[in-house]
């Protein structure tokens, strides 16, 4: 008998139905009932990890505490559960095949022919069970990427079939998420795509235990009964997942549909304790009924795909709710910003964030945006490359080093205010070789950012190769840009700020990776608070001007 119970979430009909959100929502409900839960993602692509993938291809690369570059769904898992994930929570086909080939080269298979079954499937099963054994979870939810029927996901589907047999029906279940489209011409919800999707799963040897149906319209009893009959599942196991105004509403919708109760019943686990969701509901209330509103510009070069900055946008959602404020995030392409149009692009904003990234494309637009925020006293947050852009701008326009740059953009710059980290200088392999994961940062107690954190020593996640060049530190501090956060072990500059400014902060790390629903990140909370302050100041000036105008009349 296994001590850990396993739940597999598969998808059918189409991609992007929200397997990650359903997995995270179910995990949240089970966690709220007192169970120790984690979520794992199996990705069918052959890349070892998404670290070298273009954000246009795969969206954001999410970094865990232990330095794994992972799928963005792990960000959803952490934001919902409030617990960190690790290397074991993201498995790719590339990593599976790499491990099997390394074992074959060592002779571990004793000369046998290496095959998909059993060698690849055994490796997949070992990775699935490893996270449960290593951290002693009660329940492991495993999301399988892609759509049932994809050739890439076949080894994962076969591994699930074998595990269902190995573990037995009360230790393992499969949730299948499908689409029930609505046809306006006939005014009907159509179940045929779901029937075909379940049939494909059955052909692979798996009978789903629960069906979650994504829909725009409420499911009728007839639709539920029809799906149950044709897909061979119990009527109580047909769950509606209707479109929601925010992803954070989904756990409550799933609770209403009794998804958690259904799962616990099938796994023979007690469901006596009611989910404790008071803080979650309080967050939702603040999110849905804000008292303030601000406009913040996110300046980046992948803005066409909002998923490229998913953790940042969700961090603003958390920080907005903490401030009872609706944050209207405006995505602004850095390549489209020039000295001539910067006022038109950024002048109406209450805050400016310059996003992380790599490479020279769009870099001058980011530098111009940082300078505009500095000169016009607009709250500014620079993350990773965003901080480096603020440093370059300050060096050029305040220190007078007109050719200042990062050596990432110009190796021959006479003023390398941002330079390659010493330990990176011999690195030639791209994948997994940056400064990755959580590192300590000691914050100056007299700084503005300390008022946000309220603690001196923090741990923040990193993903970079270049750093502030300490050779120029005295020049910056004399001119008014202060280093207020340092790595205590390496003396690496982690946080820069301008004390005379309304709110101007650059961080070398990625605070967005640590923001969760119930613990919004203090950097984002304080940034939004500063944006509210500017917005209200602008409104007071507008009201005052209107009064003066009325008095003249």
Secondary structure, DSSP 8 states (H G I E B T S, - for coil): --SSEEEEEEE-SSS-S-HHHHHHHHHHHHHHTT--EEEEEEE-SSSSSGGGS-HHHH---EE-TT--EE-THHHHHHHHH-S---GGGEEEHHHHHHHHHHHHHHTTTTT----IIIIIHHHHHHHHHHHHHHHT-SEEEEEE-S-TT-GGGHHHHHHHHHHHHHH-TTTEEEEEEEE--EETTTTEE--HHHHHHHHHHHHTT---SEEEEEESS---HHHHHHHHHHHT--GGGEEEEE--SSGGGHHHHHHHTTHHHHHHHHTT----S----HHHHHHHHHHHS-SEEEEEEEEES-TTSGGGGHHHHHHHHHHHHHTTEEEEEEEEEGGG--TTTHHHHHTT-SEEEE----SSTTHHHHHHHHHHHHHTT-EEEEETHHHHHHHHHHHHHTS--TTEEETTT-TT-SEEEEEE-GGGTT----TT-SEEEEEEEEE-TTSHHHHHH-SSEEEEEEEESEEE-GGGHHHHHHHT-EEEEE-TTT--EEEEE-TTSSSEEEESS-GGGG--SSS--HHHHHHHHHHHHHHHHHHHHHHHHHHHHHHH-
